[in-house]
Amino acid sequence: MTTPRRSNTASHQLPKPESQEALTQLLARRELELAAALQMSEVFSQQIKLQDLLKQGLRIALDVVNAENGSVLLADTDKRTLVFYHSIGEKPVPPGTEVPWDEGIAGTVYRTGRPEIVPDAQADYRHFKKVDETTGAITHDMITMPLKRWEGDPIGVIQVMNKRGGKFLDLDDMAILTIISDLAAVAIEHTRLVEAAKLAEVAQMMGDITHDIKNLLLPVVCGADILQTEINELLDRLPAIEIKRAKASRELCNEVIQMLKDDAHRIHDRVGEIADAVKGLSTPLDFSACEVADIVSNVFRSLGILAQEKHVRLLTENLELLPLIVADQRRLYNAFFNLINNAIPEVPAGGSITVCGQPPTSEGSIVVSVIDTGRGMPSEIRDRLFTKHVMSTKPGGTGLGSKIVKDVVDAHGGTIWVESELGAGTKIHIRLPHAPGESVRS
């Protein structure tokens, strides 16, 4: 099979209009290019999210060149990888899949900034076959186009493969994809800049919000103190015959008041952590010896009323078997609070959420699992849950809670992973070391 000659120009040697047939072909090609440019311009003009932008842009690319499969990969400069943000086809690549940017055909195009036509991917030594093995698909012919910033720096690549109708992707297809990829890159950068501007505005406001919330919570804490003093004085004046009942009432009131005060302080701390998460910062950790069972018990105490209203049981299993670990108790509380609070609305009445401990391993770590009997989640949500590409399915959701959980686990040198299927509930596992390493401490 002969490899088509590559070119970096937009024309890509379209047939010269020396005959009526050639002129007709050229006219049809120009119409396709104009149609593609028009569609991409319409997408670009819409106020949509980056994920929607990538999805629509890729769909246009596949339609105009009549290809079966395609993917958009964007660069993760921290990990030096190309990440599959969106994939279309009978067997699409799972979102969040990463490939090294110094390997494969995609990596070559990303590094050089030059598009490539590969008529037979299976015969090309650079083809990253692990992706085909993961999806069960077979890549035949392929075009890979670079996505570049206005300044020319690469931000990723777009790939289309397997042209329909027994034909092969060629230079004419590359000409159309050049227009699409250029417009897509501009749209991606525009969308990112808009999102960054919104984030900067939010970050600037978070300091004022934190201060205002602290002021709003101060009367709650002071009022709880006054209420506790008043209740104690009233109970002390009761006749001796009522002392037994008064003792129980006093204990209950003190417990509720203490819960109000604790939760008020936690709300203040939580807003500060949300501000840090938005700004990309992290507050210093305060390590001490702690028991996971005590932390989970405090979470259950705070969320118990909500769970009762939803008729969801909160259970523990084998937490008493876990040894003491060195951790930041407040941060771990926030992590488990987020996981359990997010699970409660997903569990139908009569269901349960169980926090289960697994005995220590030879690796010097423990595993704590949050297991619910809820609705589960589709693979595209599950695979992104604790990555920077997380997306919330809840109205008004931001995915920030998942980021906070992941940051807590990372700060302790641990790992987190998810098992979930639609209709089969969700299991979230956290592995934590007995004590953080010196690098984590610093």
Secondary structure by P-SEA (a helix, b strand, c coil): cccccccccccccccccccaaaaaaaaaaaaaaaaaaaaaaaaaaccccaaaaaaaaaaaaaaaacccccbbbbbcccccbbbcccccccccccccccccccccaaaaaaaacbbbbbccccccccccaaaaaaaccccccbbbbbbbccccccccccccccccccccccaaaaaaaaaaaaaaaaaaaaaaaaaaaaaaaaaaaaaaaaaaaaaaaaaaaaaaaaaaaaaaaaaaaccccaaaaaaaaaaaaaaaaaaaaaaaaaaaaaaaaaaaaaaccccbbbbccccaaaaaaaaaaaaaaaaaaacccccccccccccccccaaaaaaaaaaaaaaaacccccccccccbbbbccccccbbbbbbccccccccaaaaaaccccccccccccccaaaaaaaaaaaaaacbbbbbbbcccbbbbbbbbbcccccccccc
